[in-house]
Amino acid sequence: MTSARPARVAVLISGRGSNMQALVTTQDESFRIVLVASDRPEAAGLAWAREHGLPTFALAPKGIGKPAYEAALDAALREAGAEYIALAGYMRLLSDAFVARWRDRIINIHPSLLPRYKGLDTHARAIAAGDATGGCSVHVVTEELDAGEVLGRAEVPIHADDTAETLAARVLIEEHRLYPAMLREFVRR
């Protein structure tokens, strides 16, 4: 059942924000991006968000510590009226306390077919294992790394001449397709 108004979503990024851009450009009656936040004030995705009229928040945790950083982030999310959080290339682990405050309202896009290859270097690990396919997954964020309910996956064939970079480029195309669709479904639950 569609709500009377779009769900208010904040997107957390650490870099160029290509998945954030995919979410922004596919907003519809189901969700609206109300804030783009980053742990890296120099993140290229913040500039893109500002150019597209989106509110932004940026704060580096270095020097202030994780608790102070997360308190400031939480305050910015609440001030923006965020109801959900979409992690989109956000490369910082959230504390258990932060995840608990936003329980069942944070999702993430991960570049592997979960539960395989949690964490980093997913494409290289899939190639090294001789897998026939790689891909991406959207999952609910829990206190355990990349272990929450998988909402959806997209598979990409691994070619004999693939490198981690060539596979990542093909998977990214699928990430941009999958993430908006899964966010849309998630906020409608």
Disulfide bonds with the S-S distance in Angstrom:
none
